């Protein structure tokens, strides 16, 4: 899985992408959470976007879903992943990957419950023109 993610990331950059750095337009809602655009390209009707997401200790991505598949690589820290039923559905440590299938049936939240910043390399495979994520209200969980 790790090699598949690396292959996808390299393919995104090699397919004629202009490398751009800067703060991405939409950042997750937790205070101090940042998104940095690394690379972006469109092939046909699909956008391939590579971003670096940093989540400070104690913060989260906010409840959301994606309009397409998202692949993440945990470069530093631990991602604690929750689904809309409020149950933890994954714990991803440094060097591991996560796959989110996308669509409104995959509402989720990522949290940094550790002591150091969580850094993710994220590849979004989205319908052309879609936002990185669609924010949704808390589904009734006791945490954000």
N, CA, C and O atoms as CSV, one atom per row, in Angstrom:
chain,resi,resn,atom,element,x,y,z
A,1,UNK,N,N,0.822,-1.189,0.000
A,1,UNK,CA,C,0.000,0.000,0.000
A,1,UNK,C,C,0.871,1.259,0.000
A,1,UNK,O,O,0.572,2.234,-0.689
A,2,UNK,N,N,1.965,1.218,0.794
A,2,UNK,CA,C,2.855,2.367,0.866
A,2,UNK,C,C,3.469,2.655,-0.497
A,2,UNK,O,O,3.571,3.812,-0.905
A,3,UNK,N,N,3.883,1.589,-1.211
A,3,UNK,CA,C,4.457,1.781,-2.542
A,3,UNK,C,C,3.422,2.297,-3.526
A,3,UNK,O,O,3.751,3.081,-4.416
A,4,UNK,N,N,2.171,1.864,-3.377
A,4,UNK,CA,C,1.106,2.347,-4.268
A,4,UNK,C,C,0.892,3.843,-4.073
A,4,UNK,O,O,0.699,4.575,-5.043
A,5,UNK,N,N,0.926,4.300,-2.822
A,5,UNK,CA,C,0.761,5.723,-2.546
A,5,UNK,C,C,1.920,6.516,-3.126
A,5,UNK,O,O,1.715,7.553,-3.757
A,6,UNK,N,N,3.134,6.033,-2.915
A,6,UNK,CA,C,4.297,6.731,-3.478
A,6,UNK,C,C,4.212,6.795,-5.001
A,6,UNK,O,O,4.517,7.825,-5.602
A,7,UNK,N,N,3.798,5.693,-5.623
A,7,UNK,CA,C,3.656,5.673,-7.077
A,7,UNK,C,C,2.631,6.698,-7.530
A,7,UNK,O,O,2.853,7.413,-8.507
A,8,UNK,N,N,1.502,6.772,-6.819
A,8,UNK,CA,C,0.461,7.739,-7.178
A,8,UNK,C,C,0.971,9.171,-7.005
A,8,UNK,O,O,0.683,10.031,-7.837
A,9,UNK,N,N,1.716,9.431,-5.947
A,9,UNK,CA,C,2.241,10.772,-5.716
A,9,UNK,C,C,3.237,11.160,-6.803
A,9,UNK,O,O,3.194,12.275,-7.323
A,10,UNK,N,N,4.122,10.246,-7.139
A,10,UNK,CA,C,5.102,10.524,-8.189
A,10,UNK,C,C,4.390,10.719,-9.526
A,10,UNK,O,O,4.741,11.623,-10.284
A,11,UNK,N,N,3.402,9.887,-9.821
A,11,UNK,CA,C,2.664,10.018,-11.082
A,11,UNK,C,C,1.984,11.380,-11.182
A,11,UNK,O,O,1.932,11.975,-12.258
A,12,UNK,N,N,1.467,11.869,-10.067
A,12,UNK,CA,C,0.825,13.176,-10.057
A,12,UNK,C,C,1.815,14.267,-10.445
A,12,UNK,O,O,1.489,15.162,-11.224
A,13,UNK,N,N,3.004,14.188,-9.906
A,13,UNK,CA,C,4.002,15.220,-10.169
A,13,UNK,C,C,4.550,15.102,-11.586
A,13,UNK,O,O,4.813,16.114,-12.235
A,14,UNK,N,N,4.723,13.877,-12.071
A,14,UNK,CA,C,5.328,13.648,-13.379
A,14,UNK,C,C,4.386,13.986,-14.535
A,14,UNK,O,O,4.861,14.279,-15.633
A,15,UNK,N,N,3.079,13.954,-14.328
A,15,UNK,CA,C,2.140,14.152,-15.431
A,15,UNK,C,C,1.983,15.611,-15.840
A,15,UNK,O,O,0.896,16.034,-16.232
A,16,UNK,N,N,3.061,16.376,-15.751
A,16,UNK,CA,C,3.010,17.741,-16.248
A,16,UNK,C,C,2.565,18.746,-15.203
A,16,UNK,O,O,2.087,19.825,-15.551
A,17,UNK,N,N,2.707,18.425,-13.977
A,17,UNK,CA,C,2.248,19.305,-12.918
A,17,UNK,C,C,3.215,20.454,-12.705
A,17,UNK,O,O,4.432,20.270,-12.722
A,18,UNK,N,N,2.664,21.633,-12.504
A,18,UNK,CA,C,3.482,22.768,-12.092
A,18,UNK,C,C,3.553,22.738,-10.576
A,18,UNK,O,O,2.524,22.739,-9.901
A,19,UNK,N,N,4.736,22.711,-10.055
A,19,UNK,CA,C,4.881,22.693,-8.598
A,19,UNK,C,C,4.615,24.082,-8.054
A,19,UNK,O,O,5.198,25.072,-8.496
A,20,UNK,N,N,3.717,24.125,-7.082
A,20,UNK,CA,C,3.355,25.389,-6.458
A,20,UNK,C,C,3.361,25.209,-4.963
A,20,UNK,O,O,2.884,24.187,-4.468
A,21,UNK,N,N,3.875,26.145,-4.243
A,21,UNK,CA,C,3.832,26.087,-2.799
A,21,UNK,C,C,3.075,27.293,-2.299
A,21,UNK,O,O,3.086,28.356,-2.920
A,22,UNK,N,N,2.419,27.118,-1.170
A,22,UNK,CA,C,1.666,28.210,-0.581
A,22,UNK,C,C,0.554,27.636,0.254
A,22,UNK,O,O,0.356,26.422,0.298
A,23,UNK,N,N,-0.175,28.513,0.919
A,23,UNK,CA,C,-1.279,28.064,1.742
A,23,UNK,C,C,-2.450,27.747,0.849
A,23,UNK,O,O,-2.822,28.546,-0.011
A,24,UNK,N,N,-3.028,26.592,1.047
A,24,UNK,CA,C,-4.164,26.179,0.233
A,24,UNK,C,C,-5.371,27.028,0.578
A,24,UNK,O,O,-5.463,27.577,1.676
A,25,UNK,N,N,-6.309,27.134,-0.379
A,25,UNK,CA,C,-7.479,27.971,-0.202
A,25,UNK,C,C,-8.351,27.567,0.962
A,25,UNK,O,O,-8.763,28.427,1.741
A,26,UNK,N,N,-8.638,26.323,1.104
A,26,UNK,CA,C,-9.513,25.869,2.185
A,26,UNK,C,C,-8.702,25.060,3.171
A,26,UNK,O,O,-8.113,24.040,2.815
A,27,UNK,N,N,-8.672,25.513,4.404
A,27,UNK,CA,C,-7.958,24.762,5.434
A,27,UNK,C,C,-8.958,24.126,6.378
A,27,UNK,O,O,-10.051,24.657,6.574
A,28,UNK,N,N,-8.601,23.003,6.960
A,28,UNK,CA,C,-9.491,22.373,7.926
A,28,UNK,C,C,-9.806,23.332,9.078
A,28,UNK,O,O,-9.025,24.244,9.346
A,29,UNK,N,N,-10.933,23.139,9.756
A,29,UNK,CA,C,-11.414,24.134,10.706
A,29,UNK,C,C,-10.714,24.225,12.063
A,29,UNK,O,O,-10.899,25.227,12.754
A,30,UNK,N,N,-9.930,23.249,12.476
A,30,UNK,CA,C,-9.282,23.326,13.786
A,30,UNK,C,C,-8.278,24.461,13.843
A,30,UNK,O,O,-7.572,24.700,12.864
A,31,UNK,N,N,-8.193,25.183,14.985
A,31,UNK,CA,C,-7.212,26.264,15.118
A,31,UNK,C,C,-5.793,25.759,14.879
A,31,UNK,O,O,-5.369,24.760,15.461
A,32,UNK,N,N,-5.069,26.463,14.016
A,32,UNK,CA,C,-3.688,26.113,13.748
A,32,UNK,C,C,-3.498,25.028,12.704
A,32,UNK,O,O,-2.363,24.736,12.325
A,33,UNK,N,N,-4.588,24.419,12.225
A,33,UNK,CA,C,-4.478,23.396,11.187
A,33,UNK,C,C,-4.190,24.100,9.863
A,33,UNK,O,O,-4.877,25.051,9.490
A,34,UNK,N,N,-3.165,23.619,9.158
A,34,UNK,CA,C,-2.788,24.253,7.895
A,34,UNK,C,C,-2.734,23.237,6.769
A,34,UNK,O,O,-2.509,22.046,6.987
A,35,UNK,N,N,-2.944,23.735,5.564
A,35,UNK,CA,C,-2.812,22.931,4.361
A,35,UNK,C,C,-1.932,23.673,3.378
A,35,UNK,O,O,-2.165,24.844,3.079
A,36,UNK,N,N,-0.923,22.988,2.879
A,36,UNK,CA,C,0.011,23.597,1.930
A,36,UNK,C,C,-0.086,22.842,0.610
A,36,UNK,O,O,0.114,21.628,0.566
A,37,UNK,N,N,-0.389,23.556,-0.449
A,37,UNK,CA,C,-0.481,22.956,-1.780
A,37,UNK,C,C,0.917,22.614,-2.279
A,37,UNK,O,O,1.797,23.474,-2.317
A,38,UNK,N,N,1.118,21.356,-2.660
A,38,UNK,CA,C,2.407,20.908,-3.178
A,38,UNK,C,C,2.352,20.790,-4.695
A,38,UNK,O,O,3.266,21.222,-5.397
A,39,UNK,N,N,1.263,20.196,-5.193
A,39,UNK,CA,C,1.165,19.942,-6.621
A,39,UNK,C,C,-0.294,19.780,-7.007
A,39,UNK,O,O,-1.108,19.318,-6.208
A,40,UNK,N,N,-0.621,20.163,-8.236
A,40,UNK,CA,C,-1.991,20.019,-8.715
A,40,UNK,C,C,-1.986,19.874,-10.228
A,40,UNK,O,O,-1.271,20.594,-10.925
A,41,UNK,N,N,-2.782,18.946,-10.730
A,41,UNK,CA,C,-2.935,18.781,-12.165
A,41,UNK,C,C,-4.316,18.213,-12.461
A,41,UNK,O,O,-4.949,17.609,-11.596
A,42,UNK,N,N,-4.767,18.412,-13.675
A,42,UNK,CA,C,-6.051,17.869,-14.115
A,42,UNK,C,C,-5.791,16.976,-15.317
A,42,UNK,O,O,-5.104,17.362,-16.263
A,43,UNK,N,N,-6.352,15.780,-15.260
A,43,UNK,CA,C,-6.290,14.847,-16.383
A,43,UNK,C,C,-7.728,14.481,-16.701
A,43,UNK,O,O,-8.419,13.877,-15.880
A,44,UNK,N,N,-8.179,14.848,-17.898
A,44,UNK,CA,C,-9.583,14.607,-18.243
A,44,UNK,C,C,-10.479,15.396,-17.306
A,44,UNK,O,O,-10.337,16.612,-17.177
A,45,UNK,N,N,-11.392,14.709,-16.661
A,45,UNK,CA,C,-12.307,15.375,-15.730
A,45,UNK,C,C,-11.959,15.104,-14.270
A,45,UNK,O,O,-12.819,15.187,-13.394
A,46,UNK,N,N,-10.678,14.775,-14.012
A,46,UNK,CA,C,-10.235,14.453,-12.654
A,46,UNK,C,C,-9.088,15.367,-12.230
A,46,UNK,O,O,-8.115,15.547,-12.963
A,47,UNK,N,N,-9.219,15.941,-11.031
A,47,UNK,CA,C,-8.153,16.746,-10.436
A,47,UNK,C,C,-7.334,15.867,-9.505
A,47,UNK,O,O,-7.890,15.118,-8.701
A,48,UNK,N,N,-6.015,15.955,-9.612
A,48,UNK,CA,C,-5.088,15.272,-8.728
A,48,UNK,C,C,-4.357,16.359,-7.948
A,48,UNK,O,O,-3.632,17.169,-8.525
A,49,UNK,N,N,-4.554,16.368,-6.640
A,49,UNK,CA,C,-3.999,17.430,-5.809
A,49,UNK,C,C,-3.198,16.798,-4.677
A,49,UNK,O,O,-3.691,15.920,-3.969
A,50,UNK,N,N,-1.966,17.251,-4.517
A,50,UNK,CA,C,-1.114,16.791,-3.436
A,50,UNK,C,C,-0.937,17.948,-2.460
A,50,UNK,O,O,-0.506,19.036,-2.841
A,51,UNK,N,N,-1.278,17.695,-1.182
A,51,UNK,CA,C,-1.171,18.719,-0.138
A,51,UNK,C,C,-0.457,18.153,1.082
A,51,UNK,O,O,-0.470,16.948,1.331
A,52,UNK,N,N,0.159,19.044,1.824
A,52,UNK,CA,C,0.706,18.717,3.126
A,52,UNK,C,C,-0.236,19.319,4.162
A,52,UNK,O,O,-0.473,20.527,4.158
A,53,UNK,N,N,-0.771,18.490,5.042
A,53,UNK,CA,C,-1.675,18.932,6.092
A,53,UNK,C,C,-0.957,18.796,7.427
A,53,UNK,O,O,-0.396,17.744,7.731
A,54,UNK,N,N,-0.976,19.864,8.225
A,54,UNK,CA,C,-0.384,19.837,9.558
A,54,UNK,C,C,-1.479,20.103,10.583
A,54,UNK,O,O,-2.208,21.090,10.496
A,55,UNK,N,N,-1.579,19.196,11.561
A,55,UNK,CA,C,-2.587,19.305,12.620
A,55,UNK,C,C,-1.848,19.386,13.956
A,55,UNK,O,O,-1.171,18.437,14.352
A,56,UNK,N,N,-1.978,20.525,14.654
A,56,UNK,CA,C,-1.311,20.656,15.954
A,56,UNK,C,C,-1.892,19.679,16.978
A,56,UNK,O,O,-3.003,19.179,16.799
A,57,UNK,N,N,-1.147,19.409,18.045
A,57,UNK,CA,C,-1.660,18.540,19.108
A,57,UNK,C,C,-3.012,19.049,19.625
A,57,UNK,O,O,-3.204,20.247,19.831
A,58,UNK,N,N,-3.933,18.119,19.827
A,58,UNK,CA,C,-5.243,18.456,20.369
A,58,UNK,C,C,-6.239,19.000,19.372
A,58,UNK,O,O,-7.369,19.310,19.749
A,59,UNK,N,N,-5.859,19.129,18.104
A,59,UNK,CA,C,-6.762,19.703,17.097
A,59,UNK,C,C,-7.272,18.621,16.137
A,59,UNK,O,O,-6.801,17.484,16.147
A,60,UNK,N,N,-8.250,19.009,15.308
A,60,UNK,CA,C,-8.837,18.058,14.366
A,60,UNK,C,C,-9.078,18.725,13.025
A,60,UNK,O,O,-8.952,19.940,12.876
A,61,UNK,N,N,-9.430,17.890,12.053
A,61,UNK,CA,C,-9.747,18.359,10.708
A,61,UNK,C,C,-11.166,18.895,10.614
A,61,UNK,O,O,-11.515,19.537,9.623
A,62,UNK,N,N,-11.985,18.648,11.619
A,62,UNK,CA,C,-13.404,18.983,11.536
A,62,UNK,C,C,-14.131,17.879,10.780
A,62,UNK,O,O,-13.513,17.128,10.026
A,63,UNK,N,N,-15.420,17.782,10.977
A,63,UNK,CA,C,-16.226,16.755,10.303
A,63,UNK,C,C,-16.391,17.128,8.836
A,63,UNK,O,O,-16.722,18.266,8.506
A,64,UNK,N,N,-16.157,16.162,7.969
A,64,UNK,CA,C,-16.209,16.425,6.533
A,64,UNK,C,C,-16.275,15.115,5.749
A,64,UNK,O,O,-16.184,14.025,6.313
A,65,UNK,N,N,-16.435,15.251,4.448
A,65,UNK,CA,C,-16.250,14.141,3.516
A,65,UNK,C,C,-15.612,14.718,2.256
A,65,UNK,O,O,-15.499,15.935,2.108
A,66,UNK,N,N,-15.202,13.846,1.362
A,66,UNK,CA,C,-14.577,14.253,0.103
A,66,UNK,C,C,-15.428,13.769,-1.063
A,66,UNK,O,O,-16.092,12.737,-0.967
A,67,UNK,N,N,-15.407,14.516,-2.168
A,67,UNK,CA,C,-16.163,14.132,-3.358
A,67,UNK,C,C,-15.481,13.042,-4.174
A,67,UNK,O,O,-16.053,12.550,-5.147
A,68,UNK,N,N,-14.284,12.665,-3.798
A,68,UNK,CA,C,-13.544,11.602,-4.472
A,68,UNK,C,C,-12.667,10.872,-3.473
A,68,UNK,O,O,-12.727,11.128,-2.271
A,69,UNK,N,N,-11.862,9.970,-3.978
A,69,UNK,CA,C,-10.973,9.169,-3.125
A,69,UNK,C,C,-9.815,10.030,-2.636
A,69,UNK,O,O,-9.301,10.877,-3.366
A,70,UNK,N,N,-9.417,9.802,-1.393
A,70,UNK,CA,C,-8.283,10.505,-0.803
A,70,UNK,C,C,-7.334,9.466,-0.205
A,70,UNK,O,O,-7.759,8.541,0.486
A,71,UNK,N,N,-6.040,9.640,-0.487
A,71,UNK,CA,C,-4.997,8.780,0.065
A,71,UNK,C,C,-4.106,9.643,0.942
A,71,UNK,O,O,-3.720,10.741,0.543
A,72,UNK,N,N,-3.778,9.160,2.126
A,72,UNK,CA,C,-2.907,9.912,3.015
A,72,UNK,C,C,-1.733,9.070,3.474
A,72,UNK,O,O,-1.849,7.858,3.653
A,73,UNK,N,N,-0.605,9.730,3.662
A,73,UNK,CA,C,0.594,9.115,4.206
A,73,UNK,C,C,0.959,9.897,5.457
A,73,UNK,O,O,1.137,11.113,5.392
A,74,UNK,N,N,1.074,9.219,6.596
A,74,UNK,CA,C,1.414,9.880,7.851
A,74,UNK,C,C,2.932,10.042,7.903
A,74,UNK,O,O,3.671,9.085,8.134
A,75,UNK,N,N,3.367,11.263,7.684
A,75,UNK,CA,C,4.804,11.547,7.689
A,75,UNK,C,C,5.331,11.713,9.111
A,75,UNK,O,O,6.473,11.356,9.399
A,76,UNK,N,N,4.495,12.257,10.003
A,76,UNK,CA,C,4.921,12.467,11.394
A,76,UNK,C,C,3.690,12.421,12.296
A,76,UNK,O,O,2.629,12.927,11.932
A,77,UNK,N,N,3.835,11.818,13.465
A,77,UNK,CA,C,2.754,11.791,14.446
A,77,UNK,C,C,1.815,10.616,14.253
A,77,UNK,O,O,2.145,9.632,13.592
A,78,UNK,N,N,0.626,10.743,14.851
A,78,UNK,CA,C,-0.390,9.697,14.767
A,78,UNK,C,C,-1.738,10.323,14.453
A,78,UNK,O,O,-2.169,11.260,15.125
A,79,UNK,N,N,-2.395,9.807,13.438
A,79,UNK,CA,C,-3.740,10.228,13.053
A,79,UNK,C,C,-4.742,9.288,13.703
A,79,UNK,O,O,-4.696,8.077,13.486
A,80,UNK,N,N,-5.648,9.844,14.501
A,80,UNK,CA,C,-6.762,9.070,15.043
A,80,UNK,C,C,-7.981,9.436,14.214
A,80,UNK,O,O,-8.362,10.604,14.142
A,81,UNK,N,N,-8.589,8.442,13.591
A,81,UNK,CA,C,-9.650,8.644,12.601
A,81,UNK,C,C,-10.979,8.161,13.167
A,81,UNK,O,O,-11.078,7.056,13.699
A,82,UNK,N,N,-11.999,9.007,13.044
A,82,UNK,CA,C,-13.338,8.683,13.541
A,82,UNK,C,C,-14.341,8.749,12.403
A,82,UNK,O,O,-14.226,9.585,11.506
A,83,UNK,N,N,-15.326,7.862,12.445
A,83,UNK,CA,C,-16.411,7.850,11.472
A,83,UNK,C,C,-17.637,8.487,12.100
A,83,UNK,O,O,-17.650,8.737,13.305
A,84,UNK,N,N,-18.660,8.754,11.317
A,84,UNK,CA,C,-19.851,9.484,11.760
A,84,UNK,C,C,-20.625,8.790,12.876
A,84,UNK,O,O,-21.468,9.422,13.513
A,85,UNK,N,N,-20.362,7.513,13.132
A,85,UNK,CA,C,-21.027,6.833,14.253
A,85,UNK,C,C,-20.294,7.103,15.571
A,85,UNK,O,O,-20.617,6.500,16.595
A,86,UNK,N,N,-19.313,8.004,15.546
A,86,UNK,CA,C,-18.511,8.438,16.701
A,86,UNK,C,C,-17.491,7.398,17.155
A,86,UNK,O,O,-16.793,7.608,18.147
A,87,UNK,N,N,-17.398,6.287,16.445
A,87,UNK,CA,C,-16.429,5.243,16.802
A,87,UNK,C,C,-15.105,5.509,16.085
A,87,UNK,O,O,-15.072,5.936,14.931
A,88,UNK,N,N,-14.012,5.239,16.810
A,88,UNK,CA,C,-12.699,5.317,16.186
A,88,UNK,C,C,-12.611,4.190,15.170
A,88,UNK,O,O,-12.831,3.027,15.505
A,89,UNK,N,N,-12.287,4.537,13.921
A,89,UNK,CA,C,-12.190,3.499,12.890
A,89,UNK,C,C,-10.788,3.339,12.352
A,89,UNK,O,O,-10.584,2.652,11.352
A,90,UNK,N,N,-9.811,3.966,13.002
A,90,UNK,CA,C,-8.432,3.786,12.574
A,90,UNK,C,C,-7.461,4.582,13.415
A,90,UNK,O,O,-7.771,5.675,13.890
A,91,UNK,N,N,-6.290,4.022,13.588
A,91,UNK,CA,C,-5.175,4.682,14.264
A,91,UNK,C,C,-3.976,4.504,13.345
A,91,UNK,O,O,-3.507,3.385,13.138
A,92,UNK,N,N,-3.480,5.608,12.793
A,92,UNK,CA,C,-2.438,5.565,11.771
A,92,UNK,C,C,-1.193,6.272,12.287
A,92,UNK,O,O,-1.206,7.480,12.524
A,93,UNK,N,N,-0.127,5.516,12.458
A,93,UNK,CA,C,1.133,6.040,12.994
A,93,UNK,C,C,2.080,6.445,11.863
A,93,UNK,O,O,1.822,6.151,10.695
A,94,UNK,N,N,3.160,7.110,12.210
A,94,UNK,CA,C,4.167,7.534,11.239
A,94,UNK,C,C,4.530,6.374,10.309
A,94,UNK,O,O,4.794,5.259,10.758
A,95,UNK,N,N,4.537,6.660,9.010
A,95,UNK,CA,C,4.923,5.660,8.016
A,95,UNK,C,C,3.777,4.825,7.487
A,95,UNK,O,O,3.995,3.967,6.632
A,96,UNK,N,N,2.556,5.048,7.968
A,96,UNK,CA,C,1.412,4.270,7.485
A,96,UNK,C,C,0.548,5.102,6.544
A,96,UNK,O,O,0.692,6.322,6.458
A,97,UNK,N,N,-0.344,4.422,5.846
A,97,UNK,CA,C,-1.225,5.092,4.894
A,97,UNK,C,C,-2.681,4.908,5.297
A,97,UNK,O,O,-3.039,3.974,6.015
A,98,UNK,N,N,-3.495,5.814,4.819
A,98,UNK,CA,C,-4.935,5.763,5.045
A,98,UNK,C,C,-5.621,6.041,3.707
A,98,UNK,O,O,-5.136,6.836,2.902
A,99,UNK,N,N,-6.744,5.383,3.486
A,99,UNK,CA,C,-7.537,5.597,2.270
A,99,UNK,C,C,-8.951,5.955,2.688
A,99,UNK,O,O,-9.560,5.258,3.500
A,100,UNK,N,N,-9.475,7.046,2.132
A,100,UNK,CA,C,-10.851,7.462,2.394
A,100,UNK,C,C,-11.609,7.377,1.071
A,100,UNK,O,O,-11.223,8.023,0.097
A,101,UNK,N,N,-12.697,6.577,1.026
A,101,UNK,CA,C,-13.378,6.302,-0.234
A,101,UNK,C,C,-14.133,7.473,-0.837
A,101,UNK,O,O,-14.339,7.491,-2.051
A,102,UNK,N,N,-14.545,8.433,-0.062
A,102,UNK,CA,C,-15.231,9.600,-0.594
A,102,UNK,C,C,-16.735,9.431,-0.655
A,102,UNK,O,O,-17.266,8.324,-0.569
A,103,UNK,N,N,-17.405,10.564,-0.806
A,103,UNK,CA,C,-18.857,10.604,-0.880
A,103,UNK,C,C,-19.480,10.910,0.471
A,103,UNK,O,O,-18.847,10.723,1.510
A,104,UNK,N,N,-20.731,11.385,0.457
A,104,UNK,CA,C,-21.400,11.791,1.692
A,104,UNK,C,C,-21.668,10.656,2.665
A,104,UNK,O,O,-22.021,10.909,3.817
A,105,UNK,N,N,-21.510,9.418,2.234
A,105,UNK,CA,C,-21.672,8.294,3.165
A,105,UNK,C,C,-20.389,8.041,3.961
A,105,UNK,O,O,-20.368,7.166,4.827
A,106,UNK,N,N,-19.311,8.800,3.679
A,106,UNK,CA,C,-18.037,8.630,4.379
A,106,UNK,C,C,-17.683,9.890,5.181
A,106,UNK,O,O,-16.589,10.433,5.036
A,107,UNK,N,N,-18.611,10.348,6.024
A,107,UNK,CA,C,-18.335,11.485,6.902
A,107,UNK,C,C,-17.346,11.024,7.968
A,107,UNK,O,O,-17.517,9.961,8.565
A,108,UNK,N,N,-16.320,11.824,8.200
A,108,UNK,CA,C,-15.274,11.441,9.141
A,108,UNK,C,C,-14.574,12.670,9.717
A,108,UNK,O,O,-14.798,13.804,9.293
A,109,UNK,N,N,-13.718,12.397,10.701
A,109,UNK,CA,C,-12.939,13.419,11.388
A,109,UNK,C,C,-11.576,12.830,11.683
A,109,UNK,O,O,-11.480,11.682,12.117
A,110,UNK,N,N,-10.522,13.592,11.454
A,110,UNK,CA,C,-9.178,13.177,11.834
A,110,UNK,C,C,-8.709,14.027,12.995
A,110,UNK,O,O,-8.850,15.250,12.969
A,111,UNK,N,N,-8.150,13.390,14.019
A,111,UNK,CA,C,-7.677,14.109,15.205
A,111,UNK,C,C,-6.209,13.811,15.477
A,111,UNK,O,O,-5.706,12.724,15.191
A,112,UNK,N,N,-5.541,14.813,16.039
A,112,UNK,CA,C,-4.193,14.618,16.556
A,112,UNK,C,C,-4.316,14.570,18.068
A,112,UNK,O,O,-4.426,15.607,18.721
A,113,UNK,N,N,-4.298,13.375,18.620
A,113,UNK,CA,C,-4.418,13.206,20.061
A,113,UNK,C,C,-3.054,13.033,20.723
A,113,UNK,O,O,-2.965,12.660,21.893
A,114,UNK,N,N,-1.988,13.307,19.959
A,114,UNK,CA,C,-0.629,13.169,20.473
A,114,UNK,C,C,-0.056,14.472,20.989
A,114,UNK,O,O,-0.764,15.468,21.134
A,115,UNK,N,N,1.258,14.449,21.268
A,115,UNK,CA,C,1.959,15.602,21.853
A,115,UNK,C,C,2.727,16.434,20.826
A,115,UNK,O,O,3.193,17.528,21.144
A,116,UNK,N,N,2.862,15.933,19.611
A,116,UNK,CA,C,3.629,16.649,18.592
A,116,UNK,C,C,2.752,16.841,17.357
A,116,UNK,O,O,1.732,16.166,17.217
A,117,UNK,N,N,3.137,17.759,16.453
A,117,UNK,CA,C,2.333,17.988,15.262
A,117,UNK,C,C,2.159,16.714,14.425
A,117,UNK,O,O,3.077,15.902,14.307
A,118,UNK,N,N,0.988,16.563,13.859
A,118,UNK,CA,C,0.675,15.503,12.906
A,118,UNK,C,C,0.871,16.090,11.517
A,118,UNK,O,O,0.299,17.130,11.190
A,119,UNK,N,N,1.683,15.421,10.698
A,119,UNK,CA,C,1.917,15.893,9.329
A,119,UNK,C,C,1.520,14.782,8.376
A,119,UNK,O,O,2.012,13.657,8.461
A,120,UNK,N,N,0.615,15.124,7.463
A,120,UNK,CA,C,0.100,14.177,6.476
A,120,UNK,C,C,0.437,14.657,5.072
A,120,UNK,O,O,0.328,15.849,4.784
A,121,UNK,N,N,0.845,13.743,4.194
A,121,UNK,CA,C,0.920,14.011,2.764
A,121,UNK,C,C,-0.342,13.402,2.184
A,121,UNK,O,O,-0.570,12.198,2.308
A,122,UNK,N,N,-1.165,14.230,1.549
A,122,UNK,CA,C,-2.488,13.793,1.124
A,122,UNK,C,C,-2.647,13.970,-0.377
A,122,UNK,O,O,-2.380,15.044,-0.917
A,123,UNK,N,N,-3.083,12.907,-1.048
A,123,UNK,CA,C,-3.392,12.941,-2.473
A,123,UNK,C,C,-4.902,12.865,-2.644
A,123,UNK,O,O,-5.529,11.876,-2.265
A,124,UNK,N,N,-5.480,13.913,-3.216
A,124,UNK,CA,C,-6.915,13.976,-3.493
A,124,UNK,C,C,-7.119,13.611,-4.957
A,124,UNK,O,O,-6.444,14.150,-5.834
A,125,UNK,N,N,-8.045,12.700,-5.222
A,125,UNK,CA,C,-8.435,12.333,-6.584
A,125,UNK,C,C,-9.903,12.716,-6.698
A,125,UNK,O,O,-10.784,11.967,-6.276
A,126,UNK,N,N,-10.158,13.892,-7.275
A,126,UNK,CA,C,-11.480,14.512,-7.199
A,126,UNK,C,C,-12.056,14.814,-8.571
A,126,UNK,O,O,-11.314,15.030,-9.529
A,127,UNK,N,N,-13.390,14.830,-8.666
A,127,UNK,CA,C,-13.991,15.331,-9.894
A,127,UNK,C,C,-13.519,16.775,-10.124
A,127,UNK,O,O,-13.400,17.550,-9.175
A,128,UNK,N,N,-13.256,17.124,-11.372
A,128,UNK,CA,C,-12.711,18.442,-11.692
A,128,UNK,C,C,-13.536,19.564,-11.058
A,128,UNK,O,O,-14.758,19.612,-11.191
A,129,UNK,N,N,-12.836,20.459,-10.371
A,129,UNK,CA,C,-13.470,21.618,-9.768
A,129,UNK,C,C,-14.045,21.403,-8.376
A,129,UNK,O,O,-14.569,22.341,-7.777
A,130,UNK,N,N,-13.957,20.191,-7.852
A,130,UNK,CA,C,-14.489,19.915,-6.511
A,130,UNK,C,C,-13.605,20.540,-5.439
A,130,UNK,O,O,-12.399,20.681,-5.639
A,131,UNK,N,N,-14.193,20.917,-4.297
A,131,UNK,CA,C,-13.365,21.386,-3.181
A,131,UNK,C,C,-12.605,20.216,-2.570
A,131,UNK,O,O,-12.944,19.057,-2.811
A,132,UNK,N,N,-11.577,20.518,-1.782
A,132,UNK,CA,C,-10.804,19.461,-1.121
A,132,UNK,C,C,-11.698,18.639,-0.209
A,132,UNK,O,O,-11.548,17.421,-0.118
A,133,UNK,N,N,-12.632,19.308,0.470
A,133,UNK,CA,C,-13.552,18.596,1.359
A,133,UNK,C,C,-14.857,19.361,1.455
A,133,UNK,O,O,-14.933,20.544,1.126
A,134,UNK,N,N,-15.885,18.656,1.914
A,134,UNK,CA,C,-17.208,19.233,2.144
A,134,UNK,C,C,-17.440,19.204,3.652
A,134,UNK,O,O,-17.562,18.128,4.237
A,135,UNK,N,N,-17.504,20.371,4.284
A,135,UNK,CA,C,-17.741,20.433,5.712
A,135,UNK,C,C,-19.164,20.014,6.031
A,135,UNK,O,O,-20.102,20.343,5.304
A,136,UNK,N,N,-19.313,19.285,7.126
A,136,UNK,CA,C,-20.642,18.867,7.584
A,136,UNK,C,C,-20.726,19.112,9.091
A,136,UNK,O,O,-19.699,19.190,9.765
A,137,UNK,N,N,-21.941,19.234,9.618
A,137,UNK,CA,C,-22.079,19.421,11.065
A,137,UNK,C,C,-21.646,18.180,11.834
A,137,UNK,O,O,-21.640,17.074,11.292
A,138,UNK,N,N,-21.288,18.368,13.087
A,138,UNK,CA,C,-20.967,17.258,13.969
A,138,UNK,C,C,-22.171,16.309,13.968
A,138,UNK,O,O,-23.295,16.748,14.212
A,139,UNK,N,N,-21.954,15.018,13.699
A,139,UNK,CA,C,-23.068,14.072,13.607
A,139,UNK,C,C,-23.649,13.655,14.967
A,139,UNK,O,O,-24.437,12.712,15.046
A,140,UNK,N,N,-23.260,14.353,16.022
A,140,UNK,CA,C,-23.786,14.045,17.342
A,140,UNK,C,C,-22.765,13.456,18.284
A,140,UNK,O,O,-23.127,12.925,19.334
A,141,UNK,N,N,-21.493,13.538,17.932
A,141,UNK,CA,C,-20.433,13.006,18.783
A,141,UNK,C,C,-20.114,14.014,19.893
A,141,UNK,O,O,-20.368,15.211,19.754
A,142,UNK,N,N,-19.560,13.510,20.984
A,142,UNK,CA,C,-19.244,14.378,22.119
A,142,UNK,C,C,-17.918,15.106,21.934
A,142,UNK,O,O,-17.461,15.790,22.849
A,143,UNK,N,N,-17.299,14.973,20.775
A,143,UNK,CA,C,-16.002,15.610,20.502
A,143,UNK,C,C,-16.038,16.237,19.124
A,143,UNK,O,O,-16.903,15.929,18.304
A,144,UNK,N,N,-15.088,17.118,18.885
A,144,UNK,CA,C,-14.978,17.781,17.594
A,144,UNK,C,C,-13.575,17.582,17.073
A,144,UNK,O,O,-13.246,18.059,15.987
